[in-house]
């Protein structure tokens, strides 16, 4: 049902122009398609002195829906629970998850704990129909992508 208060009447062409202007004002979120796109989201954390763990929730076209700070830790670890990562994506109706954290020591090489955590999150996400796209570790001296190295 359309409601017209009688004060304003727009032609079809005017309505299209107004809608086009409205759509142009909408903020478009970037698509996250490469490890470099992920690194760009986490780059400011590479020089932090404490470890931070984040996730990105994306839609079916890998457009960013929301960035979640999952935890902050100490100089060499942070507590991360797979259910919290997955819950964050479910709450914003995401269909994909991208993980990221920093290594304050400067070396982006993932630890065995990083690998185990990634596997646990991947299995939980898969069970719920979510895609785990990557896990990127950023550090002072570079980054490491699990996807690029065949670990996802």
C-alpha positions as a Markdown table, in Angstrom:
| # | Residue | x | y | z |
|---|---|---|---|---|
| 1 | Unk | 0.0 | 0.0 | 0.0 |
| 2 | Unk | 1.3 | 3.5 | -0.9 |
| 3 | Unk | 0.4 | 6.5 | 1.2 |
| 4 | Unk | 0.3 | 9.9 | -0.4 |
| 5 | Unk | -0.6 | 12.8 | 1.9 |
| 6 | Unk | -1.5 | 14.9 | -1.2 |
| 7 | Unk | 1.0 | 17.6 | -0.5 |
| 8 | Unk | 3.8 | 16.3 | -2.6 |
| 9 | Unk | 3.6 | 14.5 | -5.9 |
| 10 | Unk | 6.7 | 13.1 | -7.7 |
| 11 | Unk | 7.0 | 11.7 | -11.1 |
| 12 | Unk | 8.4 | 8.2 | -11.6 |
| 13 | Unk | 11.6 | 9.8 | -13.0 |
| 14 | Unk | 11.9 | 12.1 | -9.9 |
| 15 | Unk | 11.4 | 9.1 | -7.6 |
| 16 | Unk | 14.2 | 7.2 | -9.4 |
| 17 | Unk | 16.5 | 10.2 | -9.1 |
| 18 | Unk | 15.8 | 10.5 | -5.4 |
| 19 | Unk | 16.3 | 6.8 | -4.8 |
| 20 | Unk | 19.6 | 7.0 | -6.8 |
| 21 | Unk | 20.8 | 9.9 | -4.6 |
| 22 | Unk | 19.8 | 8.0 | -1.5 |
| 23 | Unk | 21.7 | 4.8 | -2.6 |
| 24 | Unk | 24.8 | 6.9 | -3.4 |
| 25 | Unk | 24.8 | 8.2 | 0.2 |
| 26 | Unk | 25.0 | 4.7 | 1.7 |
| 27 | Unk | 28.4 | 3.8 | 2.9 |
| 28 | Unk | 29.8 | 0.9 | 0.9 |
| 29 | Unk | 31.9 | -1.6 | 2.8 |
| 30 | Unk | 35.0 | -2.9 | 1.3 |
| 31 | Unk | 35.2 | -6.5 | 0.0 |
| 32 | Unk | 37.8 | -8.6 | 1.7 |
| 33 | Unk | 39.2 | -10.9 | -1.0 |
| 34 | Unk | 43.0 | -11.1 | -0.4 |
| 35 | Unk | 45.4 | -11.5 | 2.5 |
| 36 | Unk | 46.5 | -8.0 | 1.8 |
| 37 | Unk | 42.9 | -6.7 | 2.3 |
| 38 | Unk | 42.9 | -8.5 | 5.7 |
| 39 | Unk | 46.3 | -7.0 | 6.6 |
| 40 | Unk | 45.0 | -3.5 | 5.8 |
| 41 | Unk | 42.2 | -4.1 | 8.4 |
| 42 | Unk | 44.7 | -5.1 | 11.1 |
| 43 | Unk | 47.9 | -3.1 | 10.2 |
| 44 | Unk | 47.6 | -0.6 | 13.0 |
| 45 | Unk | 48.0 | -3.5 | 15.5 |
| 46 | Unk | 51.4 | -4.7 | 14.2 |
| 47 | Unk | 53.4 | -2.5 | 16.6 |
| 48 | Unk | 51.3 | -3.0 | 19.7 |
| 49 | Unk | 53.0 | -4.3 | 22.8 |
| 50 | Unk | 50.1 | -6.6 | 23.8 |
| 51 | Unk | 48.4 | -9.3 | 21.7 |
| 52 | Unk | 45.0 | -8.4 | 20.2 |
| 53 | Unk | 42.7 | -10.9 | 18.5 |
| 54 | Unk | 40.0 | -9.8 | 16.1 |
| 55 | Unk | 37.6 | -11.3 | 13.7 |
| 56 | Unk | 35.9 | -9.8 | 10.6 |
| 57 | Unk | 32.4 | -10.8 | 9.8 |
| 58 | Unk | 31.6 | -10.8 | 6.0 |
| 59 | Unk | 28.6 | -11.5 | 3.9 |
| 60 | Unk | 28.3 | -13.8 | 0.9 |
| 61 | Unk | 30.2 | -11.4 | -1.3 |
| 62 | Unk | 33.0 | -11.0 | 1.3 |
| 63 | Unk | 31.9 | -7.4 | 2.1 |
| 64 | Unk | 32.8 | -6.4 | 5.6 |
| 65 | Unk | 29.8 | -6.4 | 7.9 |
| 66 | Unk | 31.7 | -5.8 | 11.2 |
| 67 | Unk | 35.1 | -5.9 | 12.9 |
| 68 | Unk | 35.1 | -7.5 | 16.3 |
| 69 | Unk | 37.7 | -7.2 | 19.0 |
| 70 | Unk | 37.5 | -10.6 | 20.6 |
| 71 | Unk | 40.3 | -10.2 | 23.2 |
| 72 | Unk | 43.3 | -8.3 | 24.4 |
| 73 | Unk | 46.1 | -10.2 | 26.2 |
| 74 | Unk | 49.6 | -9.9 | 27.4 |
| 75 | Unk | 52.9 | -9.6 | 25.5 |
| 76 | Unk | 52.8 | -13.1 | 24.2 |
| 77 | Unk | 49.3 | -14.5 | 24.4 |
| 78 | Unk | 45.6 | -13.7 | 24.6 |
| 79 | Unk | 42.6 | -15.9 | 25.6 |
| 80 | Unk | 40.3 | -16.7 | 22.7 |
| 81 | Unk | 37.3 | -19.0 | 22.8 |
| 82 | Unk | 36.0 | -20.3 | 19.5 |
| 83 | Unk | 32.3 | -19.9 | 20.5 |
| 84 | Unk | 32.9 | -16.2 | 21.1 |
| 85 | Unk | 34.3 | -15.8 | 17.6 |
| 86 | Unk | 31.5 | -17.7 | 16.0 |
| 87 | Unk | 28.8 | -16.0 | 18.1 |
| 88 | Unk | 30.0 | -12.5 | 16.9 |
| 89 | Unk | 29.5 | -13.5 | 13.3 |
| 90 | Unk | 26.1 | -15.1 | 13.9 |
| 91 | Unk | 24.9 | -12.0 | 15.7 |
| 92 | Unk | 25.6 | -9.7 | 12.7 |
| 93 | Unk | 24.1 | -12.3 | 10.2 |
| 94 | Unk | 27.5 | -12.9 | 8.6 |
| 95 | Unk | 28.3 | -15.9 | 6.5 |
| 96 | Unk | 32.1 | -15.7 | 6.6 |
| 97 | Unk | 34.7 | -15.2 | 9.3 |
| 98 | Unk | 38.2 | -13.8 | 8.9 |
| 99 | Unk | 40.6 | -14.1 | 11.9 |
| 100 | Unk | 43.4 | -11.8 | 12.7 |
| 101 | Unk | 45.8 | -11.1 | 15.5 |
| 102 | Unk | 49.1 | -9.5 | 16.2 |
| 103 | Unk | 52.4 | -10.9 | 17.5 |
| 104 | Unk | 54.1 | -8.2 | 19.6 |
| 105 | Unk | 57.5 | -9.9 | 19.3 |
| 106 | Unk | 57.7 | -9.0 | 15.7 |
| 107 | Unk | 57.7 | -12.5 | 14.1 |
| 108 | Unk | 54.4 | -13.3 | 12.3 |
| 109 | Unk | 55.1 | -17.1 | 12.2 |
| 110 | Unk | 52.0 | -18.8 | 13.8 |
| 111 | Unk | 52.5 | -20.8 | 16.9 |
| 112 | Unk | 51.1 | -24.3 | 17.4 |
| 113 | Unk | 48.4 | -22.7 | 19.6 |
| 114 | Unk | 47.5 | -20.4 | 16.8 |
| 115 | Unk | 47.1 | -23.4 | 14.4 |
| 116 | Unk | 45.1 | -25.4 | 16.9 |
| 117 | Unk | 42.7 | -22.4 | 17.6 |
| 118 | Unk | 42.3 | -21.9 | 13.9 |
| 119 | Unk | 41.4 | -25.5 | 13.3 |
| 120 | Unk | 38.8 | -25.4 | 16.2 |
| 121 | Unk | 37.2 | -22.3 | 14.9 |
| 122 | Unk | 37.2 | -23.7 | 11.3 |
| 123 | Unk | 35.4 | -26.9 | 12.5 |
| 124 | Unk | 32.8 | -25.0 | 14.6 |
| 125 | Unk | 32.2 | -22.6 | 11.7 |
| 126 | Unk | 31.8 | -25.4 | 9.2 |
| 127 | Unk | 29.3 | -27.2 | 11.4 |
| 128 | Unk | 27.1 | -24.1 | 11.5 |
| 129 | Unk | 27.4 | -23.3 | 7.8 |
| 130 | Unk | 29.9 | -20.5 | 8.1 |
| 131 | Unk | 33.0 | -20.1 | 6.0 |
| 132 | Unk | 36.4 | -19.5 | 7.6 |
| 133 | Unk | 38.3 | -17.6 | 4.9 |
| 134 | Unk | 41.6 | -16.8 | 6.5 |
| 135 | Unk | 43.6 | -16.2 | 9.6 |
| 136 | Unk | 46.2 | -13.5 | 9.3 |
| 137 | Unk | 49.0 | -12.7 | 11.8 |
| 138 | Unk | 50.4 | -9.2 | 11.6 |
| 139 | Unk | 53.7 | -8.2 | 13.2 |
| 140 | Unk | 56.4 | -5.6 | 12.9 |
| 141 | Unk | 58.4 | -7.6 | 10.4 |
| 142 | Unk | 55.6 | -8.8 | 8.1 |
| 143 | Unk | 52.4 | -10.9 | 8.1 |
| 144 | Unk | 51.4 | -14.6 | 7.7 |
| 145 | Unk | 48.2 | -15.8 | 6.0 |
| 146 | Unk | 47.0 | -19.3 | 6.8 |
| 147 | Unk | 45.1 | -19.3 | 3.5 |
| 148 | Unk | 48.1 | -18.4 | 1.5 |
| 149 | Unk | 50.1 | -21.1 | 3.2 |
| 150 | Unk | 47.5 | -23.8 | 2.6 |
| 151 | Unk | 46.5 | -24.1 | 6.3 |
| 152 | Unk | 42.9 | -23.2 | 5.6 |
